[in-house]
């Protein structure tokens, strides 16, 4: 593998220059957004703007700092819940006080990175999952397994918690998540002679339904977002047992794409290609969402589509992501934010206790505008009783990412993107694509 110290030096230099790290969906954060999942900015509400400065610590108090973005920590309705969480912690941990520090999203995502480069991190902080590998590899994060009871992490959705696992150790707690679901146009399905109440459940059915729509209507069967520079249709691949790489507990990485799952995924995309829109190679998922709502596609894979008001249109309905076959597990792509603790905190036990409070179902759903990352937290979400999100909240339990977190996550993700482009646009054979991708991954990890 590549020399770890050299890589860390390069990354820290980049952090000091405030360069933006690769995001898990490569979106540009904005000031307002639907549930973000670590891809876009958090949803916002009116900030209080008048939060008084905390009183100075007394001689026998230990102050632990928590750093988040102000759209959640100092904005209502989240602000009140944060104050309750702080009060609970301080009542249960005499002699320790929590000081909340915050900046708006656009500033926060730069500052919390440079805090580590400067050697002055907060004790507890929100971590964006694309940044997690850099922090974990640099030794900046506390191994939380040493400070919680056995089984503590079982309460989180496994695929989401895995985003904060580093070489077998939990270096963060899942705080929020999101996922992708299958969307179908009920009217288009009916026009094609398909039953909109029986959406495709397997990759083979997805191909069949999409082709039927294209053949029988003037609508494209499936909307592809190949223009987004991430692993295209990763949600589809995740509805299998496949992973792009294997990682051992000692950090050894091996490519894992010469498999029935990945080969079958590429073949499925090839079989779907005749149903794509002509400009599929340059469209991203936002473009596809808008055109889907306009009726140009029969089927897409997307998030909540809140930016298009699709949730209010009864002819656009959600379904679970089709699985590789009837025996495959459910799956989808998910992002999210975690809560981590600095490895240099002076009070690791208490810092982890506050992180645990923030991820507890009693508070979690009230601390952010995203989706909780646990079954108990999900039950407390305002969306839990919204019938428009019944499928979404079932799908989110199976959200994951197609490769374990490593320092090379973004590079490998890009390599898979290039491979899909070469197959769908360049006409490369699946055999050659798999061979070339294996070589690319080995080159990336230095094998």
C-alpha positions, 0 to 999 in steps of 0.5 A: 500500500502507499506510504501512510505518512506521505499521504497524511502530509499531503492531505493535511497540506490540502486542509490547510489550504482549505480545499474541499474534499470529495463529497459522497455524491459530489454535490455542491452544498447549498444554503437550503436543501432536502434531507442531505445525508452528507451530500448537500447542505443541511435544511435550514430554519431561522437562527436565533442569532442571540445565543448568549455566550456561555458562562466561564468555567469554574476552577473545578469544571471541565469544558467539552466543546461540541462543534456543529453547523448553526443551521441545526445547533442554533436554529429552531426547532433544533436549538431547544432540543440541543439545550435539553441534551446538554442539560441531561448530560450536565445533570448526569456528569457533575463537573463537566460542561458542554460548550456548543460552537457553531458556524454556518454550513459553508464555513463549518465544512472548512473550519472543522477540517482545519481544526485538526490540521491546526491541532486544535479540534473540538472534543465532539463534533459532527463528521461528514462521512466523506471526510471520515476516512481522512480523519480516521486514517490520520489518527484524529478520532477516538475509538469509541468501542473502548468507551461504550457497552458491548452491543451499543452500536447494534441499535444503528442501521448496519449499513449506515454505521459501517460508514464510521467503521475503520479497520474493525473499529467504530470511530463515530456514531451514525447521526443521520442518514438518507437513501435512494428509492425507486420512483415510478410514474403510475400513469406511464405504467398504466399506459404501457400496460403495466400494473403500477401496484406491482413495481419491479422487484428484481434487476431482471424485472426492472429491465423488462418493465423499462423496455415495455415502457419505452416500446409501448409509450413515448416515454423513456423507460429508465432515467440514468444520471451518468453525468454525476461524478459518482458511482452511477446507480450505486443503489441498484448495485447495493441491492446485492451482496456485492462490495467493490473492495474487501478490507481486512482488519489490518487495512489490506485492500483487495479489489472485489469486482470480478464477481457475479454481482458486479458483472450482473450489475454492468449487464443490467445497465447494458440491458437498460441502456435502450430505455435511457434518455439520449443525453444520459451521459451528461445528466445528473440526478437533479436533472433526472428528478426534474424531468421525471416529475415532468413525465419524461421517464417511467422509472428512476432511482432518486431521493425524496425528490423534495426539490421537485414537489414530487411528494405531493403528486399522487401519480408519482409513487415510491417502491423499494430498489429492485434486488439482484434476484429474489434471494438477494438482500434489500439495499440502497445507497445512503449518505449521512453525518456522524458524531465523532470524538477527538482522539486528543480529548481530555475526557474521552468517557464523558465526550462519548457519553455526550455523543451517545445522548445526541444519537439517542432516540430521545433527542436524535430526531429533534436535533436535525432536519435529516433522517435518524440512523436507528430504528428507535430514532426513526420512530420519533421522526416527523416523517414516521407518520407521513404515508408519503414516506412509508416506502422511503422509511422502509428502504432507509433501513438497508442504506449502505455504500458499495465499499468499506471506508478507506483513504482511497474511497473517492478515487475508487468511486471515480474509477467505478464511474469511469468503468460504467461510462466506458461500458455504456458509452465507450462500448467496452466489454464487461470482461475487459471492464472488470479486468481494467477496473481491477488494475485501476484499484490495485494502482490506486491502493499501491499494490 
